[in-house]
Structures are given as structure tokens and as C-alpha cells.
């Protein structure tokens, strides 16, 4: 996916995160905004991002100036350290 600026904050969209994690796990995240169709959440302890497509089926890591699709397990391992 091409580089997209995360300059859209607006109203938080918690639905993609809630479809992936339990309510207890969701409480560990802050909503940071969106980059196109990707919702950006930041873990309160690790300070790492969990980037989820609005459909909750796609996960991304920001690398080299663009969002690259990764697996769900890779995304969760990255965020949880």
C-alpha cells in the first residue's frame, strides 16, 4: 500500500480493534487516527502501533514510508513485544 498520511483523526473508530481483541485487551490501546482505510491504535505500554484495516481482516506495519500488509499474528506479536 502506498504511503498515506495519518492526518485524519476525527471520531475514533473502535470497531476494527473490538473485532480482533477482547474488551480487556482493547483497554490497553489509544486511538491515534486513520490513514486511508487503516485505523491506527497505539498500545499504552509498548508504545507500538496496531494498524488494522476497517474490515478487521487486514493488518499493516508502517515501514520505509508506507504501510505494508502483514499477518494478524505478526501484527499482534509486534505490538505485544
Secondary structure, DSSP 8 states (H G I E B T S, - for coil): -------B-SS---HHHHHHS-HHHHTTEEEEEEETTEEEEEETTT--EEEEETTSS-EEEEETTEEEEE-HHHHHHHHH-
